[in-house]
């Protein structure tokens, strides 16, 4: 007879995210740093995209309670890590705003 113990951890890591572009245009570094950071739980999942008819890795910022994605927050589609250090990492690809797709990059700090 075997005894199994199941432990469930409800931990989340809050990230501070700074957007490096606005509608595809690179923002000056001073403006990036002066804007308030978006905070929340960052999740990256592979999902089917109806517009492109293929699977994409999508980065989503979830609300602090972790129960749902924050609807008013940015999502990054076909996401890739392009840089990483002990303090932060950078994600890049595109976002959708009002039906249009724009290049976007995020600096993510833990």
C-alpha positions in Angstrom: 0.0 0.0 0.0 1.3 3.5 -1.0 0.6 6.7 0.7 0.6 9.9 -1.4 0.9 13.4 -0.1 -0.1 16.1 -2.4 1.1 19.6 -1.7 -0.4 22.5 -3.6 1.5 25.8 -3.6 -0.3 29.0 -4.3 2.7 31.2 -4.9 2.9 33.9 -7.5 5.7 36.2 -8.5 4.8 39.8 -9.2 6.6 41.5 -12.0 7.1 45.1 -13.0 6.8 45.6 -16.7 7.8 48.6 -18.7 6.8 49.0 -22.3 9.6 50.1 -24.6 7.4 51.1 -27.6 4.1 52.9 -28.3 2.3 51.8 -31.4 5.5 50.4 -32.8 7.7 53.4 -32.2 10.6 53.2 -29.8 10.1 55.5 -26.8 13.0 57.6 -25.4 14.6 55.9 -22.4 13.6 58.8 -20.1 10.0 58.4 -21.0 10.1 54.6 -20.5 11.5 55.1 -17.0 9.1 58.0 -16.1 6.0 56.1 -17.0 4.5 54.0 -14.2 5.4 50.3 -14.5 2.6 47.7 -15.0 2.6 45.2 -12.2 1.1 41.8 -12.0 1.7 38.1 -12.6 3.3 37.3 -15.9 2.3 34.1 -17.7 3.5 32.8 -21.0 1.4 30.2 -22.7 1.1 28.7 -26.2 -2.4 29.3 -27.6 -4.1 29.0 -30.9 -4.6 32.4 -32.6 -7.7 32.7 -34.8 -6.3 35.7 -36.8 -3.1 34.1 -37.8 -4.4 30.5 -37.9 -1.5 29.1 -36.0 -0.2 28.6 -32.4 1.6 31.5 -30.7 3.3 32.0 -27.4 1.4 34.8 -25.7 2.6 36.7 -22.7 -0.3 37.9 -20.5 -0.3 40.1 -17.4 -2.7 38.7 -14.8 -4.3 40.7 -12.1 -2.8 40.6 -8.6 -5.3 38.0 -7.3 -4.2 35.7 -10.1 -7.8 34.7 -11.0 -8.0 36.2 -14.4 -6.0 38.1 -17.0 -6.2 41.9 -16.6 -8.3 42.9 -19.6 -7.0 46.5 -19.8 -3.4 45.4 -19.9 -1.1 44.7 -22.7 -0.5 41.2 -24.2 2.5 40.3 -26.2 2.1 37.8 -29.1 4.7 35.3 -30.5 6.9 36.4 -27.5 10.6 35.7 -27.4 13.3 36.4 -24.8 16.0 38.6 -26.4 18.0 39.5 -23.3 18.4 38.4 -19.7 20.3 39.4 -16.6 20.0 38.8 -12.9 17.9 41.9 -12.5 15.6 41.8 -15.5 14.8 40.3 -18.9 13.5 41.6 -22.2 10.6 40.1 -24.1 9.7 41.2 -27.7 7.4 40.7 -30.7 4.0 42.3 -31.3 0.9 43.6 -29.6 -2.6 44.2 -30.9 -4.2 47.6 -30.4 -7.5 48.5 -32.0 -7.2 45.7 -34.5 -3.7 46.6 -35.7 -0.5 44.9 -34.9 2.6 46.8 -33.6 6.1 45.9 -32.6 6.5 45.9 -28.9 9.2 45.1 -26.3 8.9 44.8 -22.5 11.5 45.0 -19.8 10.5 42.7 -17.0 11.8 43.1 -13.5 11.1 40.6 -10.7 
